[in-house]
């Protein structure tokens, strides 16, 4: 990866945790650029976490890159998903902080989850493990295509949109202390909050198309040719660094990058079986619905541990009314059908047991 500087002079540093923000129209090579940055970190002894990609599993293309020959690979999957592969596979719930130092390439791809909700919730769990990274052996580069996905993952576990944004900004701000470099991309400059844009160490500008630069970046036309930026080839980019340097750059085309219409699962010989889809917690205005796993927890706390409704509500940070509703619903389903659907999906031990006092 090389840069010709037009104003000032800086360097692209792949030995420190930095924030890379890539901006360009659809098809301009934003994802390929982020992957190329990942290669640079791997080349310098860092690790890679491919957290988000397109629904067709573009992150899995790393499995046919030259890096898999001598790197330790981990695939992360959702619950109730079985993945048959020649690589190590682990459920997201079993991910540990030390795994970021143990494995060189960790991939969390959309096809490894039953649905989008499960993928976003799992991504938030992965990010939460990064929060616990108080010390590290090597840098981890987190490739997060479409910055909006990063925000949605935080929204899955946050009480409000404001808190979700605050969590995202906090992770970006503290990333360097956790040994995490982050690559984000977006089609629209203003789709990303200014607090996030200002944290970027490198603003990467890909092909801008007919719309050109947003108003806050119009001044760049003093240094960057408008026609060039409108038609920039996929393997070229412009860059602005935190030090104020501006330049044109080029990076190698990646032959292993996923192509459009390509069935990456068949190409790699991956076999994926999806179990019954778990119902996840969903934000409904001012409250979150109860997930299947939380329902199972309510039943276990009541039946197996003998906790009162108030204690269960306090433990789960729920309204005292919630455990009562779910225990009644559980018993009604068992009486009517012989099993509770939520407990069966989540493989709860009391799926066929009535637990209420008035059985």
KEROGU-197690 format. One record per residue (C-alpha): residue in one letter; x, y, z. Coordinates in steps of 0.25 Angstrom, whole numbers. Last residue first. Layout:
BEGIN
  residu     c1     c2     c3
       A      X      Y      Z
...
//
This chain:
BEGIN
  residu     c1     c2     c3
       X   -202   -108    152
       X   -206    -96    162
       X   -193    -95    168
       X   -187    -92    155
       X   -175   -101    149
       X   -182   -109    138
       X   -171   -118    132
       X   -169   -121    117
       X   -159   -110    114
       X   -153   -111    128
       X   -139   -114    124
       X   -138   -102    114
       X   -133   -105    100
       X   -135    -91     95
       X   -145    -95     85
       X   -151   -105     94
       X   -152    -94    105
       X   -159    -84     96
       X   -168    -94     90
       X   -173    -99    104
       X   -177   -114    103
       X   -189   -124    104
       X   -198   -115     95
       X   -209   -110    104
       X   -204   -112    118
       X   -189   -109    114
       X   -194    -96    107
       X   -202    -92    119
       X   -191    -95    128
       X   -181    -86    120
       X   -191    -75    119
       X   -193    -74    134
       X   -179    -74    137
       X   -176    -64    126
       X   -187    -54    131
       X   -182    -56    146
       X   -168    -53    142
       X   -171    -40    135
       X   -180    -34    146
       X   -169    -31    155
       X   -163    -22    144
       X   -150    -27    139
       X   -135    -25    144
       X   -133    -40    143
       X   -129    -42    157
       X   -139    -32    162
       X   -150    -38    154
       X   -146    -52    159
       X   -146    -47    174
       X   -159    -41    172
       X   -165    -53    166
       X   -160    -62    178
       X   -148    -71    176
       X   -149    -86    177
       X   -136    -90    170
       X   -141   -100    161
       X   -155    -96    158
       X   -155    -80    159
       X   -140    -78    155
       X   -141    -89    144
       X   -154    -83    138
       X   -149    -69    138
       X   -136    -74    132
       X   -143    -81    121
       X   -151    -68    118
       X   -137    -61    117
       X   -132    -71    107
       X   -145    -69     99
       X   -144    -54     99
       X   -153    -45    107
       X   -157    -32     99
       X   -149    -20    102
       X   -156     -7    107
       X   -159      8    104
       X   -161      7     89
       X   -161     -8     86
       X   -146    -13     86
       X   -145    -27     83
       X   -140    -39     91
       X   -137    -51     82
       X   -146    -62     78
       X   -137    -74     75
       X   -138    -80     61
       X   -140    -95     61
       X   -127   -101     56
       X   -119    -97     44
       X   -109   -106     37
       X    -97   -100     31
       X    -88   -108     22
       X    -75   -101     17
       X    -69   -106      4
       X    -61    -93      2
       X    -67    -90    -12
       X    -80    -95     -8
       X    -81    -86      4
       X    -76    -74     -5
       X    -87    -75    -15
       X    -82    -64    -24
       X    -93    -54    -29
       X    -83    -43    -27
       X    -69    -47    -25
       X    -63    -50    -11
       X    -48    -45    -10
       X    -38    -55    -12
       X    -31    -48    -24
       X    -29    -36    -15
       X    -25    -24    -23
       X    -12    -17    -18
       X    -13     -3    -11
       X    -12     11    -17
       X    -11     24    -10
       X    -14     39    -13
       X    -10     49     -2
       X    -14     59      9
       X     -7     61     22
       X    -14     68     33
       X     -8     61     45
       X    -21     53     47
       X    -19     47     33
       X    -26     50     20
       X    -26     39      9
       X    -29     38     -5
       X    -32     24    -11
       X    -28     14    -22
       X    -31     -1    -24
       X    -46      2    -28
       X    -43     12    -39
       X    -46     27    -36
       X    -56     32    -45
       X    -62     44    -37
       X    -49     46    -29
       X    -41     47    -42
       X    -51     57    -48
       X    -51     66    -35
       X    -36     66    -34
       X    -31     66    -20
       X    -23     78    -14
       X    -32     90    -15
       X    -43     80    -17
       X    -41     77     -2
       X    -49     89      2
       X    -62     82     -2
       X    -60     73     10
       X    -71     79     20
       X    -80     81      8
       X    -80     66      5
       X    -70     62     -7
       X    -76     58    -20
       X    -90     55    -23
       X    -87     49    -37
       X    -78     38    -32
       X    -69     39    -20
       X    -59     28    -23
       X    -52     25    -10
       X    -48     34      1
       X    -41     29     13
       X    -41     37     26
       X    -30     32     35
       X    -28     34     50
       X    -43     35     51
       X    -49     40     64
       X    -55     52     58
       X    -64     43     49
       X    -69     36     61
       X    -73     49     69
       X    -79     55     56
       X    -89     43     55
       X    -88     34     43
       X    -99     36     32
       X    -93     49     30
       X    -82     44     21
       X    -91     35     13
       X    -87     21      7
       X    -80     16     19
       X    -68      9     24
       X    -61      5     37
       X    -48     -1     40
       X    -44     -2     55
       X    -31     -4     62
       X    -31    -11     75
       X    -20    -12     86
       X    -30     -9     97
       X    -24      5    101
       X    -25      8     86
       X    -40      4     85
       X    -44     14     97
       X    -49     25     88
       X    -55     15     78
       X    -62      7     89
       X    -67     19     96
       X    -73     25     83
       X    -80     12     81
       X    -85     11     95
       X    -90     26     94
       X    -98     23     82
       X   -105     11     88
       X   -108     20    101
       X   -114     30     92
       X   -122     20     84
       X   -128     15     97
       X   -127      3    106
       X   -115     -3    100
       X   -113    -18     96
       X   -118    -18     82
       X   -115     -4     80
       X   -100     -7     81
       X   -101    -17     69
       X   -109     -6     61
       X    -97      4     63
       X    -87     -5     58
       X    -96     -9     46
       X    -97      6     43
       X    -82      6     41
       X    -84     -2     28
       X    -72    -12     28
       X    -66    -15     42
       X    -52    -20     40
       X    -46    -21     55
       X    -31    -21     55
       X    -26    -27     67
       X    -12    -23     72
       X     -4    -33     79
       X      0    -38     93
       X    -12    -31    100
       X    -16    -24    113
       X    -29    -19    119
       X    -37    -26    108
       X    -50    -27    116
       X    -57    -17    106
       X    -52    -26     95
       X    -61    -37    101
       X    -73    -27    100
       X    -70    -25     85
       X    -72    -40     83
       X    -85    -40     91
       X    -90    -28     82
       X    -87    -36     70
       X    -95    -47     75
       X   -107    -38     77
       X   -105    -33     63
       X   -104    -47     57
       X   -116    -52     64
       X   -125    -41     59
       X   -120    -43     45
       X   -124    -57     45
       X   -120    -72     48
       X   -105    -68     49
       X    -93    -74     42
       X    -98    -68     28
       X    -95    -54     34
       X    -80    -56     36
       X    -72    -55     49
       X    -58    -58     46
       X    -46    -58     55
       X    -32    -58     49
       X    -19    -60     57
       X    -25    -68     69
       X    -19    -69     83
       X    -18    -54     86
       X    -32    -50     82
       X    -36    -64     88
       X    -31    -59    102
       X    -44    -50    104
       X    -53    -62    103
       X    -63    -67     92
       X    -73    -78     98
       X    -85    -69     95
       X    -81    -67     81
       X    -82    -82     78
       X    -68    -87     74
       X    -63    -93     61
       X    -48    -97     58
       X    -46    -99     43
       X    -48   -111     34
       X    -63   -108     34
       X    -76   -113     37
       X    -84   -102     44
       X    -96   -105     53
       X   -105    -93     57
       X   -114    -94     69
       X   -106    -83     75
       X    -99    -74     66
       X    -86    -76     60
       X    -71    -71     61
       X    -61    -77     52
       X    -47    -77     57
       X    -34    -78     49
       X    -19    -80     53
       X    -10    -75     43
       X      0    -82     34
       X     -8    -86     22
       X    -20    -77     25
       X    -12    -65     21
       X    -12    -68      6
       X    -27    -64      5
       X    -37    -75      3
       X    -43    -75     17
       X    -42    -59     17
       X    -54    -60      7
       X    -63    -64     19
       X    -64    -49     21
       X    -72    -47      8
       X    -83    -56     15
       X    -95    -53      6
       X   -102    -44     16
       X    -91    -34     14
       X    -79    -33     24
       X    -78    -30     39
       X    -68    -35     50
       X    -55    -39     42
       X    -46    -39     54
       X    -31    -39     50
       X    -19    -41     58
       X     -5    -34     58
       X      8    -39     54
       X     12    -28     44
       X      7    -36     32
       X     -6    -38     39
       X     -8    -23     41
       X     -5    -20     26
       X    -14    -31     22
       X    -25    -25     30
       X    -23    -12     23
       X    -25    -19     10
       X    -38    -24     15
       X    -42    -10     19
       X    -39     -6      4
       X    -46    -18     -2
       X    -59    -14      6
       X    -58      1      1
       X    -56     -4    -13
       X    -64      7    -20
       X    -76     -3    -22
       X    -86      6    -15
       X    -81     20    -13
       X    -69     24     -4
       X    -64     27     10
       X    -54     18     18
       X    -52     21     32
       X    -39     15     38
       X    -38     16     53
       X    -24     13     59
       X    -17      3     68
       X     -2      4     65
       X      7     -4     57
       X      0     -3     44
       X      4     12     42
       X      0     19     29
       X     10     30     28
       X     10     45     28
       X     14     57     19
       X      8     70     17
       X      0     73      5
       X     -1     65     -8
       X      5     52     -2
       X      7     40    -11
       X      3     28     -3
       X      6     13     -5
       X      0      0      0
//
